[in-house]
Amino acid sequence: MPMSESFQQRLFPNLEKIASHYGTPFHIYDEAGIRETGETLKKAFSGIDGFREYFAVKALPNLRILELCRDLGFGFDCSSIPELIMSRQVGGRGDDIMFTSNNTAPEEFEAAAAEGGCILNLDDISLIPKVPKFPEMICFRYNPGPRRTGNVIIGHPEEAKYGVSHDQIVDAYRQAMARGAKRFGLHTMVASNERDYTYIVQTAVMLLELVEMIGRELDIRFEFVNIGGGLGIPYRPEDKGLDLTSMAREITALFNSFKAKNGYAPKMYMESGRFITGPHGALVTTAINHKDIYRKYIGVDACMSSLMRPALYGAYHHISVPNKENLPKSEVYDVVGSLCENNDKFAVQRELPPIAEGDLVVMHDTGAHGHAMGFQYNGRLRPKELMLRTDGSVELIRRAETVEDYLATQNFQADKIKI
Ligand SMILES: *Cc1c(COP(=O)(O)O)cnc(C)c1O
């Protein structure tokens, strides 16, 4: 089921009130749902010593959300300087932060090392000499190449720009040791929105085999393996959710047999974004226009600047019209934004109840890679974000962008040089 049922039950009866106070469009997130999913994940993996989720900040980079993650005991998965700064702003220090950049710039290494540092996850063997102060703890991102066929979104690892190749991986740790590394981690990220849990179990198998192999070659032990993110959520009503229980049971068994065989086991880290917050967010819009040409269109007051996934990947986001829930889905609409791009459509040929101007139209499952992916093309600005708190209050956690924000990067004293 898209969008948690309990979120829907708490949100929809209050939606008119929230919308009339704050104005649409907005994304709204469910604190209770995020906390519950976080606790469920921790409980599922409680059989693995030192299990930790590093929330993928890029999925929902909002300080209030990162505070929730901190309260849950999560670390932070960052891949840019602003993400590092945000994670530190909510208290992340040292091993609380994993920095997984790619095509890394010198100033990013500096930012990673600043303020107590973080776990540095290097994307390539060529970066080893470029790290200014080589940390004691080092991790590499592994790209299995043709050893794994990618999942649908990520595609084939062989074609992916990320990570260290199989043939270079032992050498990468050898060179890191030569630069003084003493603590080791191994990371990969080979799935995206994967609901087949066995694929993720296979990733754990792959990493544990690799840890054995590298450990043997170099006589080292690994402190952790990070199986990446990419746990899927059901976007369509007919989609089945990821079987977290079976996944955790099978992965826990793998770690237990590793321990029996090797006399120790690394800790397991994970860096989910979508799975933690995706179903606990919704984009609330108002229908402002309808037109009837070759197709029927409903124009809402948000556009792809608020939610890129449908335009970018043809992704499905379920749509509800809360005040028409009891009516049959007798109409077929394209639900569109106002951008001058024909792919600015939240839904294409979707069966929906008859929608009138003024109706609230809700896109489900926008809690991850929703607002975060927004952009300003065509002068269409990003909307506000709200949080439905566990005490039943609603809080503005990011204001909407303004024209002043949009122009801020152009309004300054001219900086000219003569050439
Ligand atoms: C995007 C990303 C994630 C999170 O992906 P989800 O699909 O949201 O779980 C984790 N790790 C890395 C390196 C990423 O780039």
The ligand as an SDF file (V2000), in Angstrom:
LIG
                    3D

 15 15  0  0  0  0  0  0  0  0999 V2000
   21.0810    7.7210   -2.8680 C   0  0  0  0  0  0  0  0  0  0  0  0
   21.9960    6.9330   -2.0290 C   0  0  0  0  0  0  0  0  0  0  0  0
   21.5090    6.2190   -0.9310 C   0  0  0  0  0  0  0  0  0  0  0  0
   20.0590    6.1300   -0.5470 C   0  0  0  0  0  0  0  0  0  0  0  0
   19.2760    5.5110   -1.4850 O   0  0  0  0  0  0  0  0  0  0  0  0
   17.7660    5.0800   -1.1210 P   0  0  0  0  0  0  0  0  0  0  0  0
   17.2610    4.4960   -2.3860 O   0  0  0  0  0  0  0  0  0  0  0  0
   17.0570    6.3380   -0.7490 O   0  0  0  0  0  0  0  0  0  0  0  0
   17.8200    4.1210    0.0020 O   0  0  0  0  0  0  0  0  0  0  0  0
   22.4330    5.5420   -0.1590 C   0  0  0  0  0  0  0  0  0  0  0  0
   23.7510    5.5650   -0.4550 N   0  0  0  0  0  0  0  0  0  0  0  0
   24.2470    6.2400   -1.4950 C   0  0  0  0  0  0  0  0  0  0  0  0
   25.7040    6.2210   -1.7520 C   0  0  0  0  0  0  0  0  0  0  0  0
   23.3860    6.9440   -2.3360 C   0  0  0  0  0  0  0  0  0  0  0  0
   23.8860    7.5950   -3.3840 O   0  0  0  0  0  0  0  0  0  0  0  0
  1  2  1  0
  2  3  1  0
  2 14  2  0
  3  4  1  0
  3 10  2  0
  4  5  1  0
  5  6  1  0
  6  7  2  0
  6  8  1  0
  6  9  1  0
 10 11  1  0
 11 12  2  0
 12 13  1  0
 12 14  1  0
 14 15  1  0
M  END
$$$$
